[in-house]
Amino acid sequence: MKIPNDLTVSLPEGKLNIRVAAWLEHEGQLLVSRFPNGRLSLPGGRLKFNENSVAGLKREIFEELQQPVSDLSLMAIVENFFDIEDDSFHELLFIYRGSVPYQKQYRSTEPQEQTILWLPLKQIELLRPAVLQELAEYQGAEILHLINRDNEEN
């Protein structure tokens, strides 16, 4: 069986990504991924072709934590615009609030491209993209729509 490709589409102007991520809290801490460059972001990843966002998030979290994610509810959609080296990206990110069985450390099945750790919410300013910090105190029922433009000059 052919494994579906990640939903990254190359266009003349740049790349379009469709991603999912989880907002997982435990006792004043947020579960985050730390990448080799030191960047901290939410655990998750790209959807596969023909995969819905809930199924994709469950797959990604299981790959990264070896634990199932449950109690999922759509919390926010982020339109993320950024550049990496010579590529410009337009990304649609679906963020779900959820829960996982608590562990101090998680063992990923993926190559050690990232480390999963608990970040105290009082250090939320370290989370990237910075627009995600707006979710730290959000308890509303409506889905937030956030826009992040890392590639705009200020």
NORDA-V893231 format. One record per helix or strand of 2 or more residues. SS is the DSSP state (helix for helix, strand for strand). FROM is the first residue (numbers start at 0). LEN is the number of residues. If there is no record, write none. Layout:
# NORDA-V893231
SS_FROM_LEN + SS_FROM_LEN
This chain:
# NORDA-V893231
strand_7_4 + strand_13_13 + strand_28_7 + strand_39_3 + strand_43_3 + helix_52_13 + strand_68_16 + strand_86_14 + strand_113_7 + helix_120_6 + helix_129_6 + strand_143_6
